[in-house]
């Protein structure tokens, strides 16, 4: 699914066949989850790839690495150029791109003086599909920001996401909605959350959530469409039975929610702010980006 016999990846300065790339089983990231990563999408624009908000993603990747005390000396411009070369080498225009920074060999819990860069890409549809979702409030909470840096996109944080998603799937739901340590809505297992009430969009503030790049884009779109966007803490009870809700993220894009804990939202998805935003978003990501123009 992710690679074939001709797939090329980037690893520590080399272009390799995916089947030939390897990593140490003694990596601190392998044992303790101390890597950082990004999820980025490229869209076909007139037959060539346009990477959406590459700079924002790579700035967040560098920030995550710094927060996790990971040595790393690539620049945003270098990473962006490598991404376009990766797509060209694999003849991809519509693609999902995964940069990963992982640490060198260390069985201890202290700092590591070596990191590695891995870049790969593959064709991947919308992560949660195209249908409106049946969502449950998870029994798992988001990590407490006083215990781990939740604003960093750290590999180890996603054990929390896997647990929440597995619980939801086993109970017959499509996805999970996690609360923070105070019982307020935080986000999905791998996406930010919005709900709509009386033509106003509400979303949790930064602090207990990942600062999503798609989240920020959606907020900008909604405001340009003339809608108010309110960042606030709220319990899940305040969401149930409102006009509509949706998840946002690079992998999911904008995904409508049909039910929350079995409670339907009042409006059909096609009549919500989320649906309007999703249409504008799809047009926006397929416009030529500055990085595309530089790299073509």
C-alpha positions as CSV (number, residue, x, y, z in Angstrom):
1,X,0.0,0.0,0.0
2,X,2.7,2.5,1.0
3,X,5.5,1.4,-1.4
4,X,6.3,-0.9,-4.3
5,X,9.3,-2.3,-6.0
6,X,10.1,1.0,-7.6
7,X,9.3,3.4,-4.7
8,X,12.1,5.8,-3.8
9,X,12.6,7.3,-0.3
10,X,15.1,9.7,1.2
11,X,17.1,8.6,4.2
12,X,20.0,10.6,5.6
13,X,21.1,12.3,2.4
14,X,20.6,9.3,0.2
15,X,17.9,8.3,-2.3
16,X,17.1,4.6,-1.9
17,X,14.6,2.0,-2.9
18,X,12.1,1.7,-0.1
19,X,12.9,-2.0,0.3
20,X,16.6,-1.1,0.8
21,X,16.1,1.5,3.5
22,X,16.8,0.4,7.1
23,X,17.0,1.8,10.6
24,X,18.6,0.6,13.8
25,X,16.5,-1.5,16.2
26,X,18.4,0.2,19.0
27,X,17.1,3.7,18.1
28,X,15.7,5.6,21.1
29,X,12.7,6.5,18.9
30,X,12.0,2.9,18.3
31,X,12.0,2.0,22.0
32,X,10.6,5.1,23.6
33,X,8.6,7.0,21.0
34,X,10.7,10.1,20.9
35,X,10.5,10.8,17.1
36,X,8.7,13.7,15.5
37,X,6.9,13.8,12.1
38,X,4.5,15.6,9.8
39,X,1.7,14.7,7.5
40,X,1.7,16.8,4.3
41,X,-0.4,16.7,1.1
42,X,0.5,17.5,-2.5
43,X,-2.3,18.1,-5.0
44,X,-2.3,17.8,-8.7
45,X,-2.4,21.3,-10.3
46,X,-2.3,21.1,-14.1
47,X,-0.3,17.9,-14.1
48,X,2.3,19.0,-11.5
49,X,2.3,18.6,-7.7
50,X,1.6,21.6,-5.5
51,X,2.5,20.9,-1.8
52,X,0.0,22.7,0.4
53,X,1.6,24.9,3.0
54,X,4.9,23.1,2.9
55,X,6.6,25.9,4.8
56,X,4.1,25.8,7.7
57,X,4.5,22.0,8.0
58,X,8.2,22.1,8.0
59,X,8.3,25.0,10.5
60,X,6.2,22.9,12.8
61,X,8.5,19.9,12.2
62,X,11.5,21.9,13.2
63,X,9.7,23.3,16.2
64,X,8.7,19.8,17.3
65,X,12.3,18.6,17.0
66,X,13.5,21.5,19.1
67,X,11.0,20.9,21.8
68,X,12.1,17.2,21.9
69,X,15.8,18.2,22.1
70,X,16.5,16.5,18.8
71,X,19.6,17.7,16.9
72,X,18.6,18.6,13.3
73,X,20.2,20.8,10.8
74,X,18.0,20.8,7.7
75,X,16.2,24.1,6.9
76,X,12.6,24.6,5.8
77,X,13.8,25.5,2.2
78,X,16.0,22.3,2.0
79,X,13.1,20.1,3.3
80,X,10.7,21.7,0.8
81,X,13.1,21.1,-2.1
82,X,13.6,17.5,-1.1
83,X,9.9,17.0,-1.0
84,X,9.4,18.1,-4.5
85,X,12.3,15.9,-5.6
86,X,10.7,13.0,-3.8
87,X,7.5,13.5,-5.7
88,X,9.3,13.8,-9.0
89,X,11.4,10.7,-8.4
90,X,8.2,8.7,-7.6
91,X,6.1,10.4,-10.4
92,X,3.5,11.5,-7.9
93,X,1.3,14.6,-8.2
94,X,-1.6,13.8,-5.7
95,X,0.2,12.4,-2.7
96,X,0.5,12.2,1.1
97,X,4.0,13.0,2.3
98,X,5.5,11.7,5.6
99,X,8.7,13.3,6.9
100,X,10.0,11.6,10.1
101,X,12.9,12.6,12.3
102,X,14.1,9.8,14.5
103,X,16.9,9.4,17.0
104,X,20.1,7.3,16.9
105,X,21.1,4.4,19.0
106,X,20.5,4.9,22.8
107,X,19.0,2.5,25.3
108,X,19.0,5.2,27.9
109,X,16.5,8.0,28.5
110,X,18.9,10.9,28.2
111,X,19.7,13.2,25.2
112,X,20.8,11.7,21.9
113,X,23.4,13.4,19.8
114,X,22.3,12.0,16.4
115,X,19.1,12.2,14.5
116,X,18.0,10.8,11.2
117,X,15.7,12.1,8.5
118,X,13.3,9.9,6.5
119,X,11.0,11.1,3.7
120,X,8.4,9.0,1.9
121,X,5.2,9.6,-0.1
122,X,2.3,7.6,-1.4
123,X,-1.1,8.0,-2.9
124,X,-3.6,8.1,-0.1
125,X,-7.3,9.0,-0.1
126,X,-9.0,11.0,2.6
127,X,-8.2,9.2,5.9
128,X,-11.7,9.1,7.3
129,X,-13.4,8.5,3.9
130,X,-16.1,10.6,2.2
131,X,-19.1,9.8,4.3
132,X,-20.3,11.7,7.4
133,X,-19.1,10.1,10.5
134,X,-20.5,8.3,13.5
135,X,-18.4,9.4,16.4
136,X,-18.2,8.5,20.1
137,X,-16.7,10.4,23.1
138,X,-13.7,8.4,24.0
139,X,-12.9,7.0,27.4
140,X,-9.3,8.0,26.8
141,X,-8.2,11.6,27.5
142,X,-5.7,13.6,25.5
143,X,-2.3,13.8,27.2
144,X,-2.0,16.4,29.9
145,X,0.1,19.4,28.6
146,X,1.9,19.5,31.9
147,X,3.3,16.0,31.2
148,X,4.2,16.1,27.5
149,X,4.4,18.9,24.9
150,X,1.1,18.4,23.2
151,X,1.7,21.1,20.6
152,X,4.6,19.0,19.2
153,X,3.8,16.3,16.7
154,X,5.6,13.5,18.5
155,X,5.4,9.8,17.5
156,X,4.9,8.6,21.0
157,X,1.8,10.8,21.5
158,X,-0.1,8.7,19.0
159,X,-0.3,5.6,21.2
160,X,-3.1,7.6,22.8
161,X,-4.7,8.1,19.4
162,X,-4.4,4.4,18.5
163,X,-6.1,3.4,21.8
164,X,-9.0,5.8,21.2
165,X,-9.5,4.8,17.6
166,X,-9.3,1.1,18.4
167,X,-11.9,1.5,21.2
168,X,-14.2,3.4,18.8
169,X,-13.9,0.9,16.0
170,X,-14.6,-2.1,18.3
171,X,-17.8,-0.4,19.5
172,X,-19.0,0.2,16.0
173,X,-18.1,3.9,15.6
174,X,-16.1,5.5,12.8
175,X,-13.9,7.7,15.0
176,X,-13.3,9.0,18.6
177,X,-13.6,12.4,20.1
178,X,-11.2,12.9,23.1
179,X,-11.6,15.2,26.0
180,X,-8.9,17.0,27.9
181,X,-8.0,16.5,31.6
182,X,-10.8,18.9,32.6
183,X,-13.5,17.2,30.7
184,X,-13.6,19.7,27.8
185,X,-13.6,18.6,24.2
186,X,-10.1,18.5,22.8
187,X,-9.8,16.8,19.4
188,X,-10.2,13.6,17.5
189,X,-7.6,10.8,17.4
190,X,-5.8,12.6,14.6
191,X,-7.8,15.7,13.7
192,X,-9.0,18.9,15.2
193,X,-12.7,19.5,15.9
194,X,-15.3,22.1,15.2
195,X,-19.0,22.4,15.8
196,X,-21.7,24.8,14.6
197,X,-24.5,26.5,16.5
198,X,-26.7,29.4,15.2
199,X,-24.2,30.2,12.4
200,X,-21.2,30.4,14.7
201,X,-18.3,28.0,14.6
202,X,-16.8,26.8,17.9
203,X,-13.4,25.0,18.3
204,X,-11.2,24.3,21.3
205,X,-8.4,26.8,21.9
206,X,-4.7,26.0,21.8
207,X,-3.2,24.5,24.9
208,X,-4.6,20.9,25.0
209,X,-4.6,20.3,21.2
210,X,-2.2,20.0,18.3
211,X,-2.1,23.4,16.6
212,X,-3.4,22.1,13.3
213,X,-2.4,23.7,10.0
214,X,-5.7,22.7,8.4
215,X,-7.5,24.0,11.5
216,X,-6.0,27.4,11.0
217,X,-6.8,27.3,7.3
218,X,-10.4,26.4,8.0
219,X,-10.8,29.3,10.6
220,X,-9.5,31.7,7.9
221,X,-11.9,30.4,5.3
222,X,-14.9,30.6,7.7
223,X,-14.1,34.2,8.6
224,X,-13.7,35.1,4.9
225,X,-17.1,33.6,4.3
226,X,-18.5,35.9,7.0
227,X,-18.9,33.5,9.9
228,X,-17.7,34.1,13.5
229,X,-15.3,31.6,14.9
230,X,-15.0,31.2,18.6
231,X,-12.2,29.4,20.4
232,X,-13.5,28.2,23.7
233,X,-13.6,25.3,26.2
234,X,-16.8,23.3,26.2
235,X,-18.1,19.9,27.4
236,X,-19.3,17.3,25.0
237,X,-22.9,17.8,26.2
238,X,-22.8,21.3,24.6
239,X,-22.0,19.8,21.2
240,X,-24.7,17.2,21.1
241,X,-27.8,18.2,19.1
242,X,-26.3,21.4,17.7
243,X,-26.4,22.2,14.0
244,X,-23.4,20.4,12.8
245,X,-19.8,19.3,13.5
246,X,-16.7,18.3,11.6
247,X,-13.0,17.2,11.9
248,X,-10.1,18.9,10.1
249,X,-6.6,17.7,9.3
250,X,-4.2,17.2,6.5
251,X,-5.1,13.5,6.2
252,X,-8.8,13.9,6.8
253,X,-9.1,17.3,5.1
254,X,-12.7,18.4,6.2
255,X,-14.8,15.5,7.4
256,X,-18.4,15.9,8.4
257,X,-19.9,14.3,11.5
258,X,-23.4,12.8,11.4
259,X,-23.7,11.5,15.0
260,X,-22.0,12.0,18.4
261,X,-22.7,9.3,20.9
262,X,-25.8,8.4,18.8
263,X,-27.1,12.0,18.8
264,X,-27.8,13.4,15.4
265,X,-26.9,16.9,14.4
266,X,-29.8,19.1,13.4
267,X,-28.8,20.1,9.9
268,X,-27.9,17.9,6.9
269,X,-24.2,18.1,6.2
270,X,-24.9,19.9,2.9
271,X,-26.6,22.8,4.7
272,X,-23.8,23.4,7.3
273,X,-20.9,25.9,7.5
274,X,-18.6,22.9,7.5
275,X,-19.8,21.9,4.0
276,X,-19.3,25.4,2.7
277,X,-15.8,25.5,4.2
278,X,-15.0,22.1,2.7
279,X,-15.8,23.2,-0.8
280,X,-13.6,26.3,-0.5
281,X,-10.8,24.2,1.0
282,X,-10.8,21.8,-1.9
283,X,-10.5,24.7,-4.3
284,X,-7.8,26.4,-2.2
285,X,-5.5,23.3,-2.0
286,X,-5.6,22.9,-5.8
287,X,-4.2,26.4,-6.5
288,X,-0.6,26.7,-7.4
289,X,1.5,27.3,-4.3
290,X,4.6,29.5,-4.1
291,X,6.8,26.5,-3.5
292,X,5.3,24.8,-6.6
293,X,6.2,27.8,-8.7
294,X,9.7,27.8,-7.4
295,X,10.3,24.1,-7.9
296,X,8.8,23.9,-11.5
